[in-house]
Amino acid sequence: MEVSLHLPPSRRADQVVAPARKSNNQRRLEAGLRGRVGRALADFSMIEHGDKVMVCLSGGKDSYTLLDMLLSLQRKAPVDFSLVAVNLDQKQPDFPEHILPQYLRDLGVEYDIIEQDTYSVVKRVIPEGKTMCGLCSRLRRGSLYTYAAANGFTKIALGHHRDDIIETFFLNMFHGGRLKAMPPKLRSDDGQHVVIRPLAYCSERDIERYANARQFPIIPCNLCGSQTHLQRVAIKNMLNQWERETPGRVESIFRALGNVTPSHLADPKLFDFAAFARLGEMLPDAQ
């Protein structure tokens, strides 16, 4: 695994490029996203004083937006924490290696580039036409976890948003028979890492609008981007249809994930049905 560490360059005042003027719509959109990210950080205690946060940057709209929001909140946060943008170069063919370093240098953000050829592993192991996302995700996660441990990061920030969380919920329900989604905050199985998802309250639609307004240099995923048969795409289409037919349904589903009544489900591991007393013993007026 090769790694290159880059610190933000110092700039003279006359070298700083003035930001483009924002429209009122863009300001409102940015304020809304920043407010929802701030609320998620507070609701789930995602970032604490002294945290060193690894912001995983893929070159997609979600991770660019994540970095923007955290940089904005960092300037006004009541706690002191540091951010480092980290990209995993998986050696996909035609990957534009110059885009992210140039963008981050211009932004003045400290960043790291991890170089590891997971692409060849995925292509060798997964038969042609089969879904590559599972193995690709595991290899990517392993590389990022290893790097985080070696460099003292206390939090790993990922760009999953509200719609990703809901889609994962239905994927697990339909194909795994489990009520399970993506938690906004997660401790890794080995207990060494804390993963946070600050965009948990943000819709993909708002993120896409923000990314278009900011004109991020988007890098497409050529490894699996053409796999239109993926089950996640089918779930996304289902949710989009529901939202068109009944606006607000997707947000209602998301709120339900944070408003669970275990006694009204059917999992004896979550609720002790066996310990039920007889109805007469449960009612005070029955004595």
C-alpha positions in Angstrom: 0.0 0.0 0.0 1.4 3.4 -1.1 0.5 6.6 0.7 1.2 10.2 0.0 0.6 12.9 2.6 -0.1 16.4 1.5 -0.4 19.5 3.7 -2.3 22.5 2.6 0.0 25.1 1.0 0.5 28.5 2.6 -1.0 31.3 0.5 -0.4 35.0 0.3 -3.5 37.1 0.4 -3.2 38.0 -3.3 -3.1 34.3 -4.2 -6.5 33.4 -2.6 -9.2 33.1 -5.3 -12.4 34.8 -4.3 -15.4 32.4 -4.2 -18.0 32.7 -6.9 -21.1 34.7 -5.9 -23.9 32.4 -4.7 -27.5 32.7 -5.6 -30.2 33.0 -2.9 -31.4 29.5 -3.8 -27.9 28.1 -3.3 -27.5 29.9 0.0 -30.7 28.4 1.2 -29.8 24.9 0.0 -26.4 25.1 1.6 -27.9 26.4 4.9 -30.4 23.6 4.9 -27.8 20.9 4.3 -25.5 22.4 6.9 -28.3 22.6 9.4 -29.2 18.9 8.9 -25.6 17.8 9.2 -25.2 19.8 12.3 -28.3 18.2 13.8 -27.0 14.7 12.9 -23.7 15.5 14.5 -25.4 16.6 17.7 -28.1 13.9 17.8 -25.6 11.1 17.5 -22.6 12.7 19.2 -20.6 12.1 16.1 -17.6 14.5 16.7 -16.0 15.3 20.1 -13.3 17.7 21.2 -9.9 16.6 19.9 -11.2 14.2 17.3 -9.1 13.6 14.2 -11.6 12.9 11.5 -10.8 11.0 8.3 -13.2 12.2 5.6 -13.4 9.5 3.0 -13.4 11.3 -0.4 -14.3 9.2 -3.5 -14.8 11.9 -6.0 -18.6 11.5 -6.0 -21.2 14.1 -5.2 -21.8 12.7 -1.7 -18.3 12.8 -0.4 -17.6 16.3 -1.9 -20.7 17.6 -0.1 -19.7 15.8 3.1 -16.3 17.5 3.0 -17.8 20.9 2.3 -20.3 20.6 5.2 -17.7 19.5 7.7 -15.3 22.2 6.7 -18.1 24.8 7.1 -19.2 23.5 10.5 -15.6 23.1 11.7 -15.2 26.9 11.5 -18.1 27.5 13.9 -18.1 24.3 16.0 -18.1 24.6 19.8 -15.5 21.8 19.9 -12.0 21.7 18.3 -11.4 18.9 15.8 -9.2 18.3 12.8 -10.1 17.0 9.3 -8.1 15.1 6.7 -9.5 14.2 3.4 -8.5 10.6 2.3 -8.9 9.0 -1.1 -8.4 5.4 -1.9 -7.0 5.1 -5.5 -8.1 1.6 -6.4 -6.3 1.6 -9.7 -9.4 1.5 -11.9 -8.7 2.0 -15.6 -8.7 5.6 -16.8 -9.0 6.9 -13.2 -8.1 10.6 -13.4 -5.5 10.7 -10.6 -4.9 14.4 -10.9 -8.4 15.6 -10.2 -8.7 15.1 -6.4 -5.2 16.3 -5.5 -5.7 19.5 -7.6 -9.1 20.1 -6.1 -7.9 19.6 -2.5 -4.8 21.7 -3.0 -6.9 24.6 -4.4 -9.3 24.2 -1.4 -6.3 24.3 1.0 -7.3 21.0 2.7 -4.8 18.5 4.2 -5.2 15.2 2.3 -3.8 11.7 1.9 -3.9 9.4 -1.2 -3.8 5.7 -0.5 -2.8 3.6 -3.6 -4.0 0.0 -3.6 -4.9 -2.1 -6.5 -8.2 -3.6 -5.3 -9.7 -3.3 -8.9 -7.6 -6.2 -10.1 -8.6 -8.3 -7.2 -12.3 -7.7 -7.8 -12.0 -8.4 -11.5 -10.1 -11.6 -10.9 -12.5 -13.0 -8.2 -15.9 -11.9 -9.4 -17.2 -13.6 -12.6 -18.2 -11.3 -15.5 -21.7 -10.0 -15.1 -21.9 -10.6 -11.4 -22.3 -7.8 -8.8 -18.9 -6.4 -7.8 -20.1 -4.0 -5.1 -19.9 -6.4 -2.1 -16.3 -7.4 -2.5 -15.2 -4.0 -3.7 -16.8 -2.4 -0.6 -15.1 -5.0 1.8 -11.7 -4.4 0.3 -12.1 -0.6 0.4 -13.3 -0.7 4.0 -10.3 -2.9 5.0 -7.8 -0.5 3.4 -9.4 2.5 5.0 -9.6 0.9 8.4 -6.0 -0.1 8.3 -4.9 3.4 7.3 -7.0 5.0 10.0 -5.5 2.8 12.7 -2.0 3.5 11.5 -2.5 7.2 11.5 -4.4 7.9 14.7 -7.8 8.8 13.3 -10.5 8.7 15.9 -13.5 9.0 13.5 -14.1 7.8 10.0 -16.6 10.0 8.1 -18.5 8.4 5.2 -20.8 10.1 2.7 -23.9 7.9 3.0 -27.1 10.0 3.1 -30.7 9.4 4.1 -31.7 7.6 0.9 -28.7 5.2 1.2 -29.9 4.3 4.7 -33.5 3.7 3.5 -32.3 1.7 0.5 -30.2 -0.5 2.8 -33.1 -1.0 5.1 -35.3 -2.4 2.2 -32.4 -4.5 0.8 -32.0 -6.2 4.1 -35.7 -6.7 4.5 -36.4 -8.0 1.0 -33.2 -10.1 0.5 -32.0 -10.9 4.0 -35.2 -11.1 6.1 -33.8 -8.6 8.6 -34.9 -5.2 9.9 -31.5 -3.5 9.5 -30.2 -0.3 7.9 -27.1 1.8 8.1 -26.7 3.5 11.5 -25.6 7.1 11.6 -22.8 6.1 14.0 -21.2 2.7 14.1 -18.4 0.9 16.0 -16.6 -1.5 13.7 -16.8 -5.2 14.5 -13.2 -5.3 15.9 -14.0 -2.3 18.1 -11.2 -0.2 16.9 -13.0 2.3 14.7 -16.0 4.6 15.0 -17.7 5.3 11.6 -19.9 8.4 11.3 -22.4 9.3 8.6 -23.0 13.1 9.0 -25.2 13.2 5.9 -27.7 10.9 7.5 -30.5 13.5 7.5 -29.8 14.8 4.0 -31.7 13.7 0.9 -29.9 12.6 -2.2 -31.9 15.1 -4.2 -30.6 18.1 -2.1 -27.1 16.7 -2.3 -27.3 16.4 -6.1 -28.6 20.0 -6.4 -25.8 21.3 -4.2 -23.2 19.4 -6.1 -24.5 20.8 -9.4 -24.4 24.3 -8.0 -20.9 23.9 -6.6 -19.8 22.3 -9.9 -17.7 19.6 -8.2 -15.3 17.7 -10.5 -17.2 14.4 -10.2 -15.3 11.2 -10.9 -17.6 8.4 -12.0 -17.1 4.8 -10.8 -16.3 2.8 -13.9 -16.0 -0.5 -12.0 -19.7 -1.0 -11.3 -21.5 2.0 -12.7 -22.8 0.1 -15.6 -24.4 -2.6 -13.5 -27.9 -1.3 -13.9 -29.4 -4.6 -12.7 -28.2 -4.1 -9.2 -30.8 -4.7 -6.5 -30.1 -1.3 -5.0 -31.1 0.3 -8.3 -34.4 -1.5 -8.1 -35.0 -0.3 -4.6 -34.1 3.2 -5.6 -36.6 3.1 -8.4 -39.3 1.8 -6.1 -38.7 4.6 -3.6 -38.7 7.2 -6.4 -42.1 5.9 -7.6 -43.5 6.0 -4.1 -42.3 9.6 -3.6 -43.9 10.7 -6.9 -47.2 9.1 -6.0 -47.1 10.1 -2.3 -44.7 13.0 -1.6 -43.2 12.8 1.9 -43.4 9.0 2.1 -39.6 8.5 2.0 -39.0 11.0 4.8 -41.7 9.2 6.8 -40.0 5.9 6.3 -36.7 7.4 7.6 -38.4 8.9 10.7 -39.8 5.4 11.4 -36.2 4.0 11.6 -35.7 6.3 14.7 -39.1 5.6 16.2 -39.1 1.8 16.9 -41.4 0.0 19.3 -39.8 -3.4 19.9 -42.8 -4.8 21.8 -44.8 -4.4 18.6 -42.4 -6.5 16.4 -41.7 -10.2 16.7 -38.1 -10.5 17.8 -37.8 -12.2 21.2 -34.2 -11.0 21.4 -35.4 -7.4 21.5 -38.4 -7.9 23.7 -39.0 -10.5 26.4 -42.3 -11.9 25.4 -41.8 -15.0 27.6 -41.8 -12.8 30.7 -45.3 -11.6 30.2 -47.4 -11.9 33.3 -51.1 -12.9 33.0 -53.2 -10.0 31.8 -55.0 -9.9 35.2 -51.7 -9.4 37.0 -50.7 -6.6 34.7 -53.7 -4.5 35.3 -53.8 -2.6 38.7 -57.6 -2.6 38.7 -57.8 -6.4 38.5 -56.9 -6.9 42.1 
